[in-house]
Amino acid sequence: MPTIKLQHSQLGDIQKFNGHIYDASRWVSDLSQIGVVVENSTDSEIEIEVFPDRPDLLSHENLARAARSFLEDVEAPCGIDVNHGQERMVVDPSMKYVRPHVFAVIVREVYTGKSDSAKDLFVQSLMDHQEKLHTTLGRKRKSVSIGVHDLGGIQGPFSVSADKGDSVFTPLGEEREMALTEILEFHPKGVEYAHLVNPELGYPLIRDCKGKVLSFPPIINGVDTKVTTESSDFLIDVTGWDRRACLAAIRLVALSLHERGGTVESVDVSQWDGSHWRLDFDPVEHKVPESLINMILGIEVDSNTMEKSISRMGGKIVGKVRVDEEAIGSRWDGTAVDDLAYLIHMPAWRSDLLHPVDIVEDLIIGMGLNSLPEKKSEVNLPGSPLIDSYTERRIRQSIRALGAHEVQTLTLTNDIREFQDVRIQPRGAVTRIRNPITKEHGILRQNILPSLIELLAANRHHELPHRIFELGATVIDHSNSTSVAWACADANAGFSTAKGFCMSLLRDLGADENNVKLVEGPPKEGPWLAGRVAIVMIGDAHIGTFGEVDPNVSFKFGLRVPIHAGEFYVNRIVDSLPDPLFR
């Protein structure tokens, strides 16, 4: 969970600015009910962990707004006024494949504090809020990137386009102009986020009408629009790939500045496809059936309690309506067309509210968990394993009975270890990691056996015998599959021992030995010793392979001991050999 440190002095200034008193002791004792955990509190600051589903609480201002309605029962409007601004931003069609969602808004006359120290705290908290949103909603700037600019000194209309990379500007933290390609190579933020820019598609740039560079999203802003303690009018830009997250981010930043007295002014953004967008803070309407509330709470809630509880969470009940056809079909509600439902307005910045059940959760929080009656559950739904899990359990029991220890290796691997060193050909399309952290982990494995041989090599200094197995996930043709493999390093390891493992496993799974056929495997295909490998068939299905590992292969891993091994495809076993308990 993201952690934020809030200054008591700044929280006091924000509450005082909005005509309220900041009660630090009540914040520490009661604030945890609305989706945060108070980790620590000193005389100067309070440290809070915010639940991942409440990004609207990641700033001083937005948290103070939520606390006023929740702790002080102050009715807060579900929406805020937005002035119709004259500024425009034009998004070039080249942005379609670069960062297709672009939004902007202006906030003027923001109160930043009276003293220099208060203004410093404001600038720091604004940057902290921006980075917290980058980490959470933005998925480390991949889905969303945010730019906050001092509006003084720049003029619209603004333009957003994909540059070839040869444009230059002075980025934050530097004193000289740098080309876009140079920023990605040498600037700290460029190095950190270079993987988010595809040079073949273009480098995104935001400019004003005079060509002045405001931002190189999602990397860095320019020094010409740097936010300082003297800034009071701001331009906010948001770009990204996730439209919903982008809208949530721009609303939250604008809301935090509005809480400081700022006037929100919309910007006419002409999107790459020719459509137009302007920011609004109109409340979002939710229809919550009474039957759903009663079913989840186990009690009937009167209208006064509903209104007070929803108001504490920043919402408002505007009436009751009949549930129409559009509300039917959810497996959660079980309502009929004639059932009554509350019509509830919630703030547009509450991006975590996706379903009527989420509104019911807010209702419970507003009421307080202690207000709910002590009632035993009337629903008894014991869990039951999937059919496939019975087969997997029997596989584990069978191989453990042969003296093998279960291990778990990494699903990530590389081409050399997965294919080249063990002479295995890909069984289908290989799933590759676009931006691997290390070259050792560049693909998702198709086989488990190479990892087991490597594990034997890592433990070769220990006393023999070594008997290990793994039942785990593989990925073939970009689809998940399941395999089981074993590998045994022993002075007496050989083909006969491997066959014993195979037949014992198939017998424990209820196989008819008359239906099992062993076919000699081709030489030098896989890690096997020629003439000492068998392909296992059940009917027409190839379910796996076992045999003795070729010394030429084991030597590559530093092993000088006989090894027998095998790998079976569990999905094919399930299809060809149903668990005898369910026949």
C-alpha positions as CSV (number, residue, x, y, z in Angstrom):
1,M,0.0,0.0,0.0
2,P,1.3,3.5,-0.8
3,T,2.4,5.5,2.3
4,I,2.1,9.3,2.6
5,K,3.5,11.6,5.3
6,L,1.2,14.6,6.0
7,Q,2.4,17.6,7.9
8,H,0.0,18.6,10.8
9,S,0.7,22.3,10.0
10,Q,-0.3,21.9,6.3
11,L,-3.4,19.9,7.2
12,G,-4.4,22.6,9.7
13,D,-3.9,25.3,7.0
14,I,-6.1,23.4,4.5
15,Q,-8.9,22.8,7.0
16,K,-8.7,26.4,8.2
17,F,-8.8,27.7,4.6
18,N,-12.0,25.7,4.2
19,G,-13.5,27.0,7.4
20,H,-12.9,24.0,9.6
21,I,-10.7,23.0,12.5
22,Y,-8.1,20.3,12.2
23,D,-8.4,17.8,15.1
24,A,-5.2,15.7,14.9
25,S,-6.3,13.4,17.7
26,R,-9.5,12.4,16.0
27,W,-7.7,11.9,12.7
28,V,-5.4,9.4,14.4
29,S,-8.2,7.5,16.2
30,D,-11.0,7.5,13.6
31,L,-9.6,8.0,10.1
32,S,-8.7,4.4,9.6
33,Q,-12.4,3.6,9.0
34,I,-12.5,5.2,5.5
35,G,-9.8,3.2,3.8
36,V,-6.5,4.2,5.3
37,V,-4.2,2.9,8.1
38,V,-2.5,5.4,10.5
39,E,1.0,4.0,10.8
40,N,2.5,6.7,13.0
41,S,1.9,10.1,14.3
42,T,4.2,12.7,15.9
43,D,3.9,16.3,17.0
44,S,4.8,17.4,13.4
45,E,3.4,14.8,11.0
46,I,1.1,11.9,10.6
47,E,2.1,8.8,8.5
48,I,-0.7,7.0,6.7
49,E,-1.0,4.0,4.5
50,V,-3.7,4.3,1.8
51,F,-5.6,1.2,0.6
52,P,-4.9,0.6,-3.2
53,D,-8.5,1.0,-4.1
54,R,-8.7,4.6,-2.7
55,P,-6.3,6.8,-4.9
56,D,-8.6,9.7,-4.0
57,L,-7.0,9.9,-0.6
58,L,-3.4,10.3,-1.7
59,S,-3.0,14.0,-1.2
60,H,-3.4,16.4,1.8
61,E,-6.2,18.2,0.2
62,N,-8.3,15.3,-1.0
63,L,-7.9,13.4,2.3
64,A,-8.9,16.6,4.2
65,R,-12.0,16.9,2.1
66,A,-13.0,13.2,2.8
67,A,-12.2,13.6,6.5
68,R,-14.5,16.7,6.8
69,S,-17.5,14.8,5.6
70,F,-16.7,11.6,7.4
71,L,-15.4,12.9,10.8
72,E,-17.3,16.1,11.1
73,D,-20.5,15.2,9.2
74,V,-20.0,18.2,6.9
75,E,-22.1,17.7,3.7
76,A,-19.7,18.0,0.7
77,P,-21.0,18.5,-2.8
78,C,-20.6,15.5,-5.1
79,G,-19.4,17.7,-7.9
80,I,-17.6,21.0,-8.3
81,D,-18.1,23.9,-10.8
82,V,-15.9,23.9,-13.9
83,N,-15.6,27.1,-15.9
84,H,-15.8,26.9,-19.7
85,G,-12.2,27.9,-20.7
86,Q,-11.0,29.3,-24.0
87,E,-7.7,27.4,-24.1
88,R,-7.3,24.6,-26.6
89,M,-5.0,21.6,-27.0
90,V,-4.7,19.8,-30.3
91,V,-3.6,16.2,-30.4
92,D,-1.9,15.1,-33.6
93,P,-3.1,11.8,-35.2
94,S,0.5,10.5,-34.8
95,M,-0.3,10.1,-31.1
96,K,-2.7,7.2,-31.8
97,Y,0.0,4.6,-31.3
98,V,2.2,6.6,-28.9
99,R,0.0,7.7,-26.0
100,P,-3.6,7.8,-27.4
101,H,-5.4,9.4,-24.4
102,V,-4.5,13.0,-23.8
103,F,-6.4,15.3,-21.4
104,A,-5.7,18.8,-19.9
105,V,-7.2,21.3,-17.5
106,I,-6.3,24.7,-16.0
107,V,-6.6,25.6,-12.3
108,R,-6.2,29.3,-11.5
109,E,-5.6,31.3,-8.3
110,V,-4.6,28.5,-6.0
111,Y,-3.9,29.3,-2.4
112,T,-0.4,28.0,-1.7
113,G,0.1,29.3,1.8
114,K,1.1,32.6,3.5
115,S,4.7,31.8,4.6
116,D,7.6,30.6,2.5
117,S,7.7,27.4,4.5
118,A,4.0,26.7,3.8
119,K,4.6,27.4,0.0
120,D,7.6,25.0,0.1
121,L,5.4,22.3,1.7
122,F,2.7,22.9,-1.0
123,V,5.1,22.4,-3.9
124,Q,6.6,19.3,-2.2
125,S,3.2,17.8,-1.5
126,L,2.0,18.5,-5.1
127,M,5.0,16.6,-6.5
128,D,4.5,13.8,-4.0
129,H,0.8,13.5,-5.0
130,Q,1.8,13.4,-8.6
131,E,4.4,10.6,-8.0
132,K,1.9,8.6,-5.9
133,L,-0.6,8.7,-8.7
134,H,2.2,7.7,-11.2
135,T,2.9,4.6,-9.0
136,T,-0.7,3.5,-8.4
137,L,-3.1,4.6,-11.2
138,G,-0.2,5.1,-13.6
139,R,1.5,1.7,-13.1
140,K,4.8,3.5,-12.9
141,R,3.9,5.9,-15.7
142,K,3.0,3.2,-18.2
143,S,-0.7,3.6,-18.1
144,V,-0.8,7.3,-16.9
145,S,1.7,10.1,-16.8
146,I,0.9,13.5,-15.3
147,G,2.5,16.9,-15.9
148,V,1.9,19.9,-13.7
149,H,3.0,23.3,-15.2
150,D,3.2,26.9,-14.2
151,L,0.8,28.6,-16.6
152,G,2.7,31.9,-16.5
153,G,4.9,32.4,-19.5
154,I,3.2,29.9,-21.8
155,Q,0.3,30.5,-24.2
156,G,-2.2,28.2,-26.0
157,P,-3.3,26.7,-28.1
158,F,-1.1,23.8,-27.1
159,S,-0.1,20.9,-29.3
160,V,0.7,17.3,-28.7
161,S,2.5,15.3,-31.3
162,A,5.0,12.5,-31.9
163,D,8.5,13.9,-32.6
164,K,11.3,12.3,-34.5
165,G,13.7,12.7,-31.6
166,D,15.8,15.5,-32.8
167,S,13.9,18.3,-30.9
168,V,15.8,19.9,-28.0
169,F,14.7,21.6,-24.7
170,T,16.0,22.0,-21.2
171,P,14.5,19.4,-19.0
172,L,14.0,19.7,-15.2
173,G,17.2,19.1,-13.3
174,E,19.5,20.3,-16.2
175,E,21.0,23.6,-17.1
176,R,21.4,23.0,-20.9
177,E,19.3,21.9,-23.8
178,M,19.2,18.2,-24.6
179,A,17.9,16.3,-27.5
180,L,15.1,13.8,-26.8
181,T,17.4,10.9,-27.6
182,E,20.0,12.4,-25.3
183,I,17.5,12.7,-22.4
184,L,16.7,9.0,-22.7
185,E,20.3,8.1,-22.5
186,F,21.7,10.5,-19.9
187,H,19.0,12.1,-17.8
188,P,18.1,10.1,-14.7
189,K,14.4,10.1,-15.4
190,G,15.1,9.3,-19.1
191,V,17.2,6.3,-18.1
192,E,14.5,5.1,-15.7
193,Y,11.6,5.4,-18.0
194,A,13.2,5.0,-21.5
195,H,11.5,1.6,-21.9
196,L,8.1,3.4,-22.1
197,V,9.1,5.2,-25.3
198,N,9.2,3.4,-28.7
199,P,11.5,5.4,-31.0
200,E,10.0,3.8,-34.1
201,L,6.6,5.3,-33.3
202,G,7.8,8.7,-32.1
203,Y,8.7,10.7,-29.1
204,P,5.6,12.5,-27.5
205,L,6.0,16.2,-27.0
206,I,3.7,18.9,-25.6
207,R,4.3,22.5,-26.9
208,D,2.7,25.9,-26.6
209,C,1.7,28.1,-29.5
210,K,5.3,29.5,-29.8
211,G,6.9,26.0,-29.9
212,K,8.1,26.1,-26.3
213,V,8.3,22.5,-24.9
214,L,6.2,22.0,-21.9
215,S,6.7,18.2,-21.4
216,F,8.2,15.1,-22.9
217,P,5.7,12.6,-21.4
218,P,6.1,10.2,-19.7
219,I,9.7,11.2,-19.0
220,I,10.2,14.8,-17.9
221,N,8.9,18.4,-18.0
222,G,10.7,21.4,-19.3
223,V,12.3,24.0,-17.0
224,D,10.2,26.8,-18.7
225,T,7.1,25.6,-16.9
226,K,8.7,24.6,-13.6
227,V,6.4,24.9,-10.6
228,T,7.8,27.2,-7.9
229,T,6.7,28.8,-4.7
230,E,5.5,31.8,-6.7
231,S,3.2,29.6,-8.9
232,S,-0.6,30.0,-8.5
233,D,-2.0,29.2,-12.0
234,F,-1.4,25.7,-13.3
235,L,-1.9,23.7,-16.4
236,I,-2.3,19.9,-15.8
237,D,-1.8,17.5,-18.7
238,V,-2.4,13.7,-18.5
239,T,-1.4,11.2,-21.2
240,G,-1.5,7.5,-21.3
241,W,-3.0,4.2,-22.5
242,D,-5.7,3.6,-19.9
243,R,-8.5,6.1,-20.4
244,R,-10.3,5.4,-17.2
245,A,-7.1,5.8,-15.1
246,C,-6.2,9.0,-17.0
247,L,-9.5,10.6,-16.3
248,A,-9.2,9.6,-12.6
249,A,-5.8,11.1,-12.4
250,I,-6.6,14.5,-13.9
251,R,-9.7,14.8,-11.7
252,L,-7.8,14.0,-8.6
253,V,-5.0,16.6,-9.3
254,A,-7.5,19.2,-10.2
255,L,-9.6,18.5,-7.1
256,S,-6.6,18.9,-4.8
257,L,-5.9,22.3,-6.3
258,H,-9.6,23.3,-6.1
259,E,-9.5,22.4,-2.4
260,R,-7.0,25.3,-2.1
261,G,-9.4,27.7,-3.6
262,G,-8.4,27.2,-7.2
263,T,-10.9,27.9,-10.0
264,V,-11.1,24.9,-12.3
265,E,-11.2,25.8,-16.0
266,S,-11.7,23.3,-18.8
267,V,-9.5,23.0,-21.8
268,D,-10.9,22.0,-25.2
269,V,-8.8,19.0,-26.1
270,S,-9.1,17.9,-29.8
271,Q,-8.2,14.2,-29.7
272,W,-6.2,12.3,-32.4
273,D,-9.4,11.0,-33.9
274,G,-11.1,14.4,-34.2
275,S,-13.3,14.1,-31.1
276,H,-13.4,16.8,-28.4
277,W,-13.1,16.5,-24.7
278,R,-13.6,18.9,-21.7
279,L,-13.2,18.1,-18.0
280,D,-16.4,17.9,-15.9
281,F,-17.0,17.0,-12.3
282,D,-20.7,15.9,-12.7
283,P,-21.7,13.3,-10.1
284,V,-21.9,9.7,-11.2
285,E,-25.4,8.2,-10.7
286,H,-25.6,4.7,-9.1
287,K,-28.8,2.6,-8.8
288,V,-28.6,0.4,-5.7
289,P,-31.5,-2.0,-5.1
290,E,-32.9,-2.2,-1.5
291,S,-32.9,-6.0,-1.7
292,L,-29.1,-5.9,-2.3
293,I,-28.5,-3.7,0.7
294,N,-30.7,-5.9,2.9
295,M,-29.1,-9.1,1.6
296,I,-25.5,-8.0,2.3
297,L,-26.2,-6.3,5.7
298,G,-28.7,-8.8,7.0
299,I,-30.9,-6.0,8.2
300,E,-33.2,-3.4,6.8
301,V,-31.7,0.1,6.8
302,D,-34.0,3.1,7.2
303,S,-33.8,6.1,4.9
304,N,-32.4,8.5,7.5
305,T,-29.5,6.1,8.3
306,M,-28.9,5.7,4.6
307,E,-28.8,9.4,3.9
308,K,-26.4,10.1,6.8
309,S,-24.1,7.2,6.0
310,I,-23.8,8.0,2.3
311,S,-23.3,11.7,3.1
312,R,-20.4,10.8,5.3
313,M,-18.8,9.0,2.4
314,G,-19.2,12.1,0.1
315,G,-22.3,11.0,-1.7
316,K,-26.0,12.0,-1.8
317,I,-29.3,10.1,-2.1
318,V,-31.4,11.9,-4.6
319,G,-34.5,9.6,-4.6
320,K,-35.9,6.1,-5.1
321,V,-36.8,4.5,-8.4
322,R,-38.0,1.2,-9.8
323,V,-35.3,-1.2,-10.9
324,D,-35.5,-1.4,-14.7
325,E,-34.3,-4.0,-17.1
326,E,-30.8,-2.6,-17.3
327,A,-30.2,-3.5,-13.7
328,I,-31.1,-7.2,-14.2
329,G,-28.5,-9.9,-14.9
330,S,-26.0,-9.3,-12.2
331,R,-25.3,-12.4,-10.3
332,W,-24.9,-10.2,-7.2
333,D,-28.3,-8.5,-6.9
334,G,-31.1,-11.1,-7.7
335,T,-33.5,-8.2,-8.1
336,A,-36.8,-8.0,-10.0
337,V,-38.0,-5.2,-12.3
338,D,-40.5,-4.0,-9.7
339,D,-38.0,-3.8,-6.8
340,L,-37.1,-0.4,-5.4
341,A,-33.6,1.0,-5.7
342,Y,-31.9,4.1,-4.2
343,L,-30.7,6.6,-6.7
344,I,-27.3,7.7,-5.3
345,H,-24.9,10.4,-6.6
346,M,-21.2,9.8,-5.9
347,P,-18.3,12.0,-6.8
348,A,-16.7,11.5,-10.3
349,W,-13.3,11.2,-8.7
350,R,-14.3,8.0,-6.8
351,S,-12.9,5.8,-9.5
352,D,-13.1,2.8,-7.2
353,L,-16.9,2.6,-7.4
354,L,-17.6,0.1,-10.2
355,H,-20.7,-1.8,-9.0
356,P,-23.7,-1.3,-6.6
357,V,-21.9,-3.6,-4.2
358,D,-19.2,-1.0,-3.9
359,I,-21.8,1.5,-2.8
360,V,-23.1,-0.9,-0.2
361,E,-19.5,-1.2,1.1
362,D,-19.4,2.6,1.4
363,L,-22.7,2.5,3.2
364,I,-21.3,0.0,5.8
365,I,-18.2,2.2,6.3
366,G,-20.5,5.2,6.8
367,M,-22.7,3.4,9.3
368,G,-19.7,2.0,11.1
369,L,-19.0,-1.7,11.5
370,N,-19.9,-1.6,15.2
371,S,-23.5,-0.6,14.2
372,L,-24.1,-3.9,12.4
373,P,-25.8,-6.6,14.4
374,E,-24.0,-9.8,15.6
375,K,-25.5,-12.4,13.4
376,K,-24.2,-15.8,12.3
377,S,-23.9,-16.5,8.6
378,E,-26.9,-18.3,7.1
379,V,-24.9,-19.3,4.1
380,N,-22.8,-22.4,4.1
381,L,-20.8,-22.8,1.0
382,P,-17.7,-25.1,1.7
383,G,-15.1,-24.9,-1.0
384,S,-14.4,-27.9,-3.2
385,P,-11.3,-28.5,-5.4
386,L,-11.4,-28.5,-9.1
387,I,-11.5,-31.9,-10.9
388,D,-8.0,-31.2,-12.2
389,S,-6.6,-30.8,-8.7
390,Y,-7.5,-34.4,-7.8
391,T,-5.2,-35.6,-10.6
392,E,-2.4,-33.2,-9.5
393,R,-2.7,-34.4,-5.9
394,R,-2.4,-38.1,-7.0
395,I,0.6,-37.2,-9.1
396,R,2.3,-35.6,-6.2
397,Q,1.6,-38.5,-3.9
398,S,2.8,-41.0,-6.4
399,I,6.2,-39.3,-7.1
400,R,6.8,-38.6,-3.4
401,A,6.3,-42.3,-2.7
402,L,9.3,-42.9,-4.9
403,G,11.5,-40.9,-2.6
404,A,11.6,-37.6,-4.7
405,H,11.4,-34.2,-3.1
406,E,9.2,-31.6,-4.6
407,V,10.8,-28.3,-5.6
408,Q,9.6,-25.1,-7.2
409,T,11.7,-23.3,-9.8
410,L,11.3,-20.1,-11.7
411,T,8.8,-19.9,-14.6
412,L,11.1,-17.3,-16.3
413,T,14.1,-18.7,-18.2
414,N,16.1,-18.0,-21.4
415,D,16.6,-19.6,-24.8
416,I,20.0,-21.1,-24.1
417,R,18.9,-23.0,-21.0
418,E,15.4,-23.8,-22.3
419,F,16.3,-25.1,-25.7
420,Q,20.0,-25.0,-26.7
421,D,21.7,-26.7,-23.8
422,V,19.1,-29.5,-23.6
423,R,18.6,-29.9,-27.4
424,I,14.8,-29.3,-27.1
425,Q,12.9,-27.7,-29.9
426,P,10.1,-25.2,-29.1
427,R,6.7,-26.9,-28.8
428,G,4.9,-23.8,-30.1
429,A,5.2,-20.0,-30.1
430,V,7.6,-18.8,-27.3
431,T,6.2,-16.1,-25.0
432,R,8.9,-13.4,-24.6
433,I,9.2,-10.7,-22.0
434,R,9.3,-7.3,-23.8
435,N,11.5,-5.6,-21.2
436,P,13.2,-8.3,-19.2
437,I,15.2,-7.2,-16.1
438,T,18.0,-9.6,-17.0
439,K,18.9,-11.6,-20.1
440,E,18.6,-14.7,-17.9
441,H,14.9,-14.3,-17.6
442,G,13.7,-13.4,-21.1
443,I,11.0,-16.0,-21.8
444,L,8.4,-18.1,-20.1
445,R,9.3,-21.7,-20.0
446,Q,7.8,-24.5,-22.1
447,N,9.4,-27.3,-20.2
448,I,10.3,-27.9,-16.5
449,L,13.1,-30.5,-17.0
450,P,15.8,-28.0,-17.9
451,S,15.3,-26.1,-14.6
452,L,15.5,-29.4,-12.7
453,I,18.8,-30.3,-14.3
454,E,20.1,-26.9,-13.5
455,L,19.0,-27.3,-9.9
456,L,20.8,-30.7,-9.7
457,A,24.0,-28.9,-10.9
458,A,23.6,-26.2,-8.3
459,N,23.6,-28.9,-5.6
460,R,26.2,-31.3,-7.0
461,H,28.5,-30.8,-4.1
462,H,25.9,-32.5,-1.8
463,E,25.9,-36.2,-1.1
464,L,24.0,-38.4,-3.6
465,P,21.4,-39.5,-4.5
466,H,19.4,-36.5,-5.5
467,R,15.8,-37.1,-6.4
468,I,13.6,-34.1,-7.2
469,F,10.4,-33.3,-9.1
470,E,8.2,-30.4,-9.9
471,L,4.5,-30.0,-10.9
472,G,4.1,-26.5,-12.3
473,A,3.0,-24.1,-15.0
474,T,4.4,-23.9,-18.5
475,V,3.4,-21.5,-21.3
476,I,3.0,-22.8,-24.9
477,D,1.6,-20.8,-27.8
478,H,1.0,-18.0,-25.2
479,S,-1.4,-20.2,-23.2
480,N,-1.0,-21.7,-19.8
481,S,-0.4,-25.4,-19.4
482,T,0.8,-27.8,-16.6
483,S,3.6,-30.3,-16.7
484,V,5.3,-32.6,-14.2
485,A,8.9,-33.5,-14.4
486,W,11.4,-35.5,-12.3
487,A,15.2,-35.7,-12.4
488,C,17.3,-38.1,-10.3
489,A,21.1,-38.0,-10.0
490,D,22.3,-41.4,-8.7
491,A,25.2,-43.8,-9.4
492,N,22.6,-46.4,-10.3
493,A,20.4,-44.1,-12.4
494,G,19.5,-45.5,-15.8
495,F,16.7,-46.2,-18.3
496,S,15.2,-49.1,-16.2
497,T,14.9,-46.9,-13.2
498,A,13.3,-44.1,-15.3
499,K,10.8,-46.7,-16.6
500,G,10.0,-47.8,-13.1
501,F,9.2,-44.1,-12.2
502,C,7.0,-43.8,-15.3
503,M,5.0,-47.0,-14.9
504,S,4.6,-46.5,-11.1
505,L,3.1,-43.0,-11.8
506,L,0.7,-44.3,-14.5
507,R,-0.4,-47.2,-12.3
508,D,-1.2,-44.8,-9.4
509,L,-3.2,-42.7,-11.8
510,G,-5.3,-45.8,-12.8
511,A,-3.8,-46.4,-16.2
512,D,-4.6,-49.7,-18.0
513,E,-1.1,-51.1,-18.9
514,N,-2.5,-52.7,-22.0
515,N,-3.4,-49.2,-23.3
516,V,0.1,-47.7,-22.5
517,K,2.6,-47.8,-25.4
518,L,6.3,-47.0,-25.2
519,V,7.9,-45.8,-28.4
520,E,11.7,-45.3,-28.8
521,G,12.5,-41.6,-29.1
522,P,14.6,-40.2,-32.0
523,P,18.3,-39.7,-31.3
524,K,19.7,-36.3,-30.2
525,E,16.2,-34.9,-29.8
526,G,16.1,-33.6,-26.3
527,P,18.6,-34.3,-23.5
528,W,18.3,-38.0,-23.9
529,L,20.9,-40.7,-24.6
530,A,20.3,-42.4,-27.9
531,G,18.5,-45.7,-27.5
532,R,17.7,-44.9,-23.9
533,V,14.6,-42.8,-24.3
534,A,10.9,-43.6,-24.6
535,I,7.9,-41.6,-25.7
536,V,4.8,-42.5,-23.7
537,M,1.5,-42.9,-25.6
538,I,-1.9,-43.6,-24.2
539,G,-4.1,-44.3,-27.2
540,D,-3.1,-41.7,-29.8
541,A,-2.1,-39.1,-27.2
542,H,1.6,-38.3,-26.5
543,I,1.6,-37.7,-22.8
544,G,5.3,-37.5,-22.0
545,T,8.9,-38.7,-22.4
546,F,11.3,-40.4,-20.0
547,G,14.8,-41.8,-20.3
548,E,18.5,-41.5,-19.4
549,V,20.1,-38.1,-19.8
550,D,23.0,-38.0,-22.3
551,P,26.3,-37.3,-20.5
552,N,27.1,-34.7,-23.3
553,V,24.2,-32.7,-22.0
554,S,24.8,-33.2,-18.2
555,F,28.5,-32.3,-18.7
556,K,27.3,-28.8,-19.9
557,F,25.8,-28.3,-16.5
558,G,28.9,-29.6,-14.7
559,L,27.4,-33.0,-13.7
560,R,29.5,-36.1,-13.8
561,V,26.9,-38.6,-12.5
562,P,24.2,-40.7,-14.3
563,I,20.8,-39.0,-14.4
564,H,17.4,-40.4,-15.3
565,A,14.5,-38.1,-15.8
566,G,11.1,-37.6,-17.4
567,E,8.5,-35.0,-18.2
568,F,4.7,-35.5,-18.6
569,Y,2.0,-33.1,-19.8
570,V,-0.7,-33.0,-17.1
571,N,-3.4,-31.5,-19.4
572,R,-3.1,-34.5,-21.8
573,I,-3.1,-36.9,-18.8
574,V,-6.3,-35.4,-17.6
575,D,-7.9,-35.8,-21.0
576,S,-6.6,-39.3,-21.6
577,L,-6.7,-40.7,-18.1
578,P,-9.5,-39.5,-15.9
579,D,-9.0,-39.9,-12.2
580,P,-10.4,-43.4,-11.3
581,L,-12.3,-41.8,-8.3
582,F,-14.5,-40.0,-10.8
583,R,-15.1,-42.6,-13.4
